[in-house]
Amino acid sequence: MIKPLSFRKQSPLPLNLWNAVIVVGSVMICALMLLFRLPVMVLSGVGPNWLLVWVVTWSIKRSSLQGIVAGICLGLIQDGLTAAQPTHTVGLALVGLLTGRINKKRFIQEDFISIALIVFGMALMVEAVHAIQFGLGGTHRLEDVWLHLRQTALSSGILSSLWAPVVYFPLNRWWTRYHRLLGIE
């Protein structure tokens, strides 16, 4: 009987190709989900920030630099899909930086609750960065920006953290298996 080859004996090129397809595909799905407003995904007119959840999922097991690059790239994608002012790049780059710097072994366990809490905090920070940009732009009154920030930040934080496991669980399982097959762990 012929024994099939295991993934470790094959070239890592097919695995790297699969990983690239999954990374690009998941980013595209998250970007497209920003455009859909299903009734179960809206709270006070605000939906989950899917690209924020993706950046947190990516950065949780990577360095700060990799998180920043992911945040910048996804921020530019979000700017292309929505209004470019205020930019989403600054907020998502900060998310990548801070999530990459979290000492995972000391402060958190990589479970759904920890990821949801991180996403909630990062969503509040991203909305605060947007509010600062609106305030500095001078096109809106600061009182209006502050009132809108509270509602938007809380709604975005709640929804993003509740929907975070939908993105985190499959991607984390794939990347864990991918690294194990490559022998990187």
Summary of the structure (lengths in Angstrom):
residues: 185
radius of gyration: 18.2
end to end distance: 32.3
largest distance: 75.9
contacts: 561
relative contact order: 0.15
helix: 76%
strand: 1%
